[in-house]
Amino acid sequence: MTRSEQKRLAIINAAKEEFIHHGFIAANMDRICTTAEVSKRTLYRHYESKEKLFESVLTIIQASIDETLTYPFNPELSLYEQLKAITYLEVDTLYNICGMALARTILLEFLRQPDMARKLVTTIYSTKAVTHWFSAAMDSGKLKQTDLRIITNVYTSLFQGELFWPQVIRQSPIPEGKELEEKVETVVMVVLRAFEA
């Protein structure tokens, strides 16, 4: 990694923490520089505005998830077991990689800046891994032939309704144990009842 790349990474990491702890509006570029141990000139050479830095943080987080997250379809295993395992991995990504604090910051900023929301919605919250699994399950004849956007949207809506929106809007605690198991079961069973061949 070059010195420039190291600085860029330090800026991104510092900015992520700044946005989580202070929100977008109160985020301070001077604090980001101090945490990243870079000059303000260096920061602005890499990112011309706070908005661009915020977009980059979100895009880089999603790109990192896309690179590491794949759900290979296994025709020897039941759809139920596979989709259940996938949903638990999605839960882990949401709560432990993205984090609810960052999710709340993103949502508030999207409400404040709808233009930025429209621009970013195509690059964050990617469903590539899940969509790929649905496609492979259809090709194997285990799922009904359906528009991939429809099945992905149904899955995503159920997942977010059970495991994302209550925590963001009502600040409900992150579900654990039996509660988490029941929510995952609901998502998986509703999708399979609707789309299993």
C-alpha positions as CSV (number, residue, x, y, z in Angstrom):
1,M,0.0,0.0,0.0
2,T,1.4,3.4,-1.0
3,R,1.7,6.3,1.4
4,S,-1.2,8.0,-0.4
5,E,-3.4,4.9,-0.1
6,Q,-2.5,4.6,3.6
7,K,-3.6,8.2,4.1
8,R,-6.8,7.6,2.2
9,L,-7.6,4.5,4.3
10,A,-6.9,6.4,7.5
11,I,-9.2,9.2,6.4
12,I,-12.0,6.8,5.6
13,N,-11.7,5.0,9.0
14,A,-11.6,8.3,10.9
15,A,-14.6,9.6,8.9
16,K,-16.6,6.5,9.5
17,E,-16.2,6.8,13.3
18,E,-16.9,10.6,13.1
19,F,-20.1,10.1,11.2
20,I,-21.2,7.3,13.6
21,H,-20.5,9.4,16.8
22,H,-21.6,12.8,15.6
23,G,-23.9,12.3,12.6
24,F,-23.3,13.9,9.3
25,I,-24.3,17.5,10.2
26,A,-22.1,17.7,13.3
27,A,-19.2,15.8,11.8
28,N,-16.1,17.9,11.9
29,M,-13.4,17.8,9.2
30,D,-10.8,19.0,11.6
31,R,-11.5,16.1,14.0
32,I,-11.3,13.7,11.1
33,C,-7.9,15.2,10.1
34,T,-6.6,14.8,13.7
35,T,-7.8,11.2,14.1
36,A,-6.4,10.3,10.7
37,E,-3.2,12.2,11.4
38,V,-3.4,14.0,8.1
39,S,-3.4,17.7,7.2
40,K,-6.6,19.4,6.0
41,R,-5.0,19.9,2.7
42,T,-4.4,16.2,2.3
43,L,-8.0,15.4,3.3
44,Y,-9.4,17.8,0.7
45,R,-7.0,16.5,-2.0
46,H,-8.6,13.1,-1.6
47,Y,-12.2,14.3,-0.8
48,E,-13.4,17.7,-2.0
49,S,-16.3,18.0,0.5
50,K,-17.9,16.4,3.5
51,E,-20.6,15.1,1.2
52,K,-18.1,13.3,-1.0
53,L,-16.3,11.8,2.0
54,F,-19.6,10.5,3.4
55,E,-20.5,9.0,0.0
56,S,-17.1,7.4,-0.2
57,V,-17.4,5.9,3.3
58,L,-20.7,4.2,2.4
59,T,-19.5,3.1,-1.0
60,I,-16.3,1.6,0.4
61,I,-18.1,-0.3,3.1
62,Q,-20.6,-1.8,0.6
63,A,-17.8,-2.7,-1.8
64,S,-16.0,-4.5,1.0
65,I,-19.1,-6.4,1.8
66,D,-19.7,-7.3,-1.9
67,E,-16.1,-8.6,-2.2
68,T,-16.3,-10.9,0.8
69,L,-19.9,-12.0,0.9
70,T,-21.0,-14.8,-1.4
71,Y,-23.8,-17.4,-1.0
72,P,-23.1,-20.4,-3.2
73,F,-26.1,-22.5,-3.9
74,N,-25.9,-26.2,-2.9
75,P,-28.5,-28.4,-4.6
76,E,-27.8,-31.2,-2.0
77,L,-29.0,-29.0,0.9
78,S,-32.6,-27.9,1.6
79,L,-33.7,-24.4,0.6
80,Y,-34.8,-23.8,4.2
81,E,-31.4,-24.6,5.7
82,Q,-29.5,-22.5,3.1
83,L,-31.8,-19.5,3.2
84,K,-31.8,-19.6,7.0
85,A,-27.9,-19.6,7.1
86,I,-27.9,-16.8,4.5
87,T,-30.3,-14.7,6.7
88,Y,-28.1,-15.2,9.7
89,L,-25.1,-14.0,7.7
90,E,-27.1,-11.0,6.5
91,V,-28.0,-10.2,10.2
92,D,-24.3,-10.4,11.1
93,T,-23.4,-8.0,8.2
94,L,-26.1,-5.6,9.3
95,Y,-25.4,-5.5,13.0
96,N,-21.7,-6.2,13.2
97,I,-20.1,-4.9,10.0
98,C,-22.3,-1.9,9.0
99,G,-23.6,-1.3,12.6
100,M,-26.9,0.2,13.5
101,A,-25.3,3.5,14.6
102,L,-24.1,4.1,11.0
103,A,-27.4,2.9,9.6
104,R,-29.2,5.6,11.6
105,T,-26.7,8.2,10.4
106,I,-27.3,7.1,6.8
107,L,-31.1,7.3,7.2
108,L,-31.1,10.7,8.8
109,E,-28.8,12.1,6.1
110,F,-31.0,10.5,3.4
111,L,-34.0,12.3,4.8
112,R,-32.1,15.5,4.9
113,Q,-30.6,15.2,1.4
114,P,-32.9,13.2,-0.9
115,D,-30.8,13.9,-3.9
116,M,-27.8,12.2,-2.4
117,A,-30.0,9.3,-1.3
118,R,-31.2,8.7,-4.9
119,K,-27.6,8.7,-6.0
120,L,-26.3,6.4,-3.4
121,V,-29.2,3.9,-3.3
122,T,-27.7,2.1,-6.3
123,T,-24.3,1.6,-4.6
124,I,-25.1,0.8,-1.0
125,Y,-27.3,-1.9,0.5
126,S,-26.4,-4.2,-2.4
127,T,-28.3,-7.5,-2.6
128,K,-26.0,-9.1,-5.1
129,A,-25.1,-12.1,-3.0
130,V,-28.7,-12.9,-2.1
131,T,-29.9,-12.3,-5.7
132,H,-27.2,-14.6,-7.0
133,W,-28.4,-17.4,-4.7
134,F,-32.0,-16.9,-5.7
135,S,-31.0,-17.1,-9.4
136,A,-29.0,-20.4,-8.8
137,A,-32.0,-21.8,-6.9
138,M,-34.3,-21.0,-9.8
139,D,-31.9,-22.5,-12.3
140,S,-31.9,-25.8,-10.3
141,G,-35.7,-25.9,-10.3
142,K,-36.0,-25.5,-6.5
143,L,-37.6,-22.1,-6.7
144,K,-40.3,-20.9,-9.1
145,Q,-39.1,-19.0,-12.2
146,T,-39.7,-15.4,-11.0
147,D,-38.5,-12.0,-11.8
148,L,-35.3,-11.8,-9.6
149,R,-36.2,-8.2,-8.6
150,I,-39.5,-9.4,-7.2
151,I,-38.1,-12.2,-5.0
152,T,-35.2,-10.1,-3.9
153,N,-37.5,-7.2,-3.0
154,V,-39.8,-9.5,-1.1
155,Y,-36.9,-11.0,0.9
156,T,-35.3,-7.6,1.5
157,S,-38.6,-6.0,2.6
158,L,-39.3,-8.9,5.1
159,F,-35.7,-8.8,6.4
160,Q,-35.7,-5.1,6.9
161,G,-39.2,-5.1,8.4
162,E,-38.2,-7.7,11.0
163,L,-34.5,-6.8,11.6
164,F,-33.8,-3.3,10.5
165,W,-36.6,-0.7,10.7
166,P,-37.7,-1.5,14.3
167,Q,-34.1,-0.9,15.4
168,V,-33.6,2.3,13.4
169,I,-37.0,4.0,13.8
170,R,-38.1,2.7,17.3
171,Q,-34.6,2.1,18.5
172,S,-35.7,-1.4,19.5
173,P,-32.9,-3.5,20.9
174,I,-31.0,-5.8,18.5
175,P,-32.8,-9.2,18.7
176,E,-30.9,-12.1,20.2
177,G,-31.6,-15.7,21.1
178,K,-35.2,-16.9,20.6
179,E,-36.4,-13.6,19.4
180,L,-33.8,-13.5,16.6
181,E,-34.5,-17.1,15.7
182,E,-38.2,-16.3,15.3
183,K,-37.6,-13.3,13.2
184,V,-35.2,-15.2,10.9
185,E,-37.7,-18.1,10.7
186,T,-40.5,-15.7,9.7
187,V,-38.4,-14.2,6.8
188,V,-37.3,-17.6,5.5
189,M,-40.7,-19.3,5.7
190,V,-42.7,-16.5,4.1
191,V,-40.2,-16.3,1.2
192,L,-40.2,-20.1,0.7
193,R,-44.0,-20.4,0.9
194,A,-44.3,-17.8,-1.8
195,F,-41.6,-19.0,-4.2
196,E,-40.6,-22.6,-3.6
197,A,-41.3,-24.8,-6.6
